[in-house]
Amino acid sequence: MIRETRKVSGMLNGEKLIERPLRWGMVGGGRTGQVGYKHRTGALRDNTTYKLVCGAFDLDAVRGRDFGANIGVDGDRCYPDYKTLITEEAKREDGVEVVSIATPNFTHYEITKACLEAGMHVICEKPLFFTVAECEEIAALAEETGMIIGVTYGFTGHPLVHQMAAMVKKGMLGDIRIVDLQYTHGFNAGDDADASEAQKWRTNPATSGPTFVLGDIGTHLYYLSEIVLPHMKITRLMCDRHSFIKSRAPLEDNAYVLSHYDSGAVGRLWVSSVNAGSMASQRYRLVGSKASVEWTDTQPNELIYEIQGQPPQILHHGMPYLEEESLQYERMGALHTEGLGDSWSNIYLWIAQAIDAKRRGDEAFLRTHHYPGIKAGTEGVRWLENCVRSADTGSAWVDFQ
């Protein structure tokens, strides 16, 4: 008997929420990658959700096979490239069901398309593809093949992100007037003379696409704002982007984006990898007519809540005074800190639940289930296209298309 997928009330504890673990594989994410371990942390935190059965972990096939063996994957299922993985796994009765793509941006489209055509679900890094047209083509293919696409917006699994969304929805802030977003660090403040391979592809338009920091970290800001403010849509924006390290041009290592929303609210976004010395990372501040909230990923267990005319409050994760929308994604409990690994675990869980529901034909569940999917990936690329269009016309205000 298939167990019905359900959302839980209260803490997540690793109990199975789908009938069995999904057979999971990875393309990329090997020894020299920057994000592979985050994917595995997210997927394997609950051993009831995914089982890593195969991978094409590295462009160097020998190194990839050695790496796969060292993380417990059968050597015969450590493949030299994604094409071989797809071909060989398709022959097996116990073949892979869902593949995570943790490779440079320019490969996302071709690998995603090949997996979908082979009947494999996909979990892909962001930005999803280079253009909205590519996103729409792949969305149609996913619909035709009945496959799920998940996108790893890795910060939106934090419980207090969903606390913010609940507070906005329930009118606790009043009408939202100002959206102030920041994701900055200083790890690319120097030149690229000794840059890693992972850094080099991010600053090459052929492999990164039309943006650097806007796509690499700015899309995290944009997607999180969509979750917290789903009722507000950008109508116009202005993007000013800069290449302080000239060899990175035309790609930016710093950018500012101003936005106007259909509700009358205004937004400011700063994204940078040349904020020398900064370890502040992400900051979200929403200003309403009654109150404001502020959250950072460096203090993910606390949410600052400021009601006009009252002392500021610090809301702590896991406490019963929080909204159910936050509490249902708790893992550690109020006395213990939650971190990025827990956030990734929630995202991978949500995608697994979507795949499980798709397999069972539970379209009613999918209509209300939250997970970062093809629509989220498409809207992130749409935002990037509008930012580039504005920047390339002299940082002019443009209508959001």
Sequence and secondary structure as in RCSB ss.txt:
>XXXX:A:sequence
MIRETRKVSGMLNGEKLIERPLRWGMVGGGRTGQVGYKHRTGALRDNTTYKLVCGAFDLDAVRGRDFGANIGVDG
DRCYPDYKTLITEEAKREDGVEVVSIATPNFTHYEITKACLEAGMHVICEKPLFFTVAECEEIAALAEETGMIIG
VTYGFTGHPLVHQMAAMVKKGMLGDIRIVDLQYTHGFNAGDDADASEAQKWRTNPATSGPTFVLGDIGTHLYYLS
EIVLPHMKITRLMCDRHSFIKSRAPLEDNAYVLSHYDSGAVGRLWVSSVNAGSMASQRYRLVGSKASVEWTDTQP
NELIYEIQGQPPQILHHGMPYLEEESLQYERMGALHTEGLGDSWSNIYLWIAQAIDAKRRGDEAFLRTHHYPGIK
AGTEGVRWLENCVRSADTGSAWVDFQ
>XXXX:A:secstr
        SS   S  SSSS EEEEEEE  TT SSHHHHHHHHHSSTTTEEEEEEE  SSHHHHHHHHHHTT  G
GGB SSHHHHHHHHHT TT  SEEEEES GGGHHHHHHHHHHTT EEEE SS  S HHHHHHHHHHHHHHT  EE
E  TTTT HHHHHHHHHHHTTTT SEEEEEEEEE  TT S STT  HHHHHHT HHHH S SHIIIIIHHHHHHH
HHH TT  EEEEEEEEE SSGGGTTS SEEEEEEEETTS EEEEEEES  TT   EEEEEEEESSEEEEEETTST
TEEEEEETTS  EEEETT TTS HHHHTT SS TTS   HHHHHHHHHHHHHHHHHHHHHT HHHHHH    BHH
HHHHHHHHHHHHHHHHTTTS  EE  
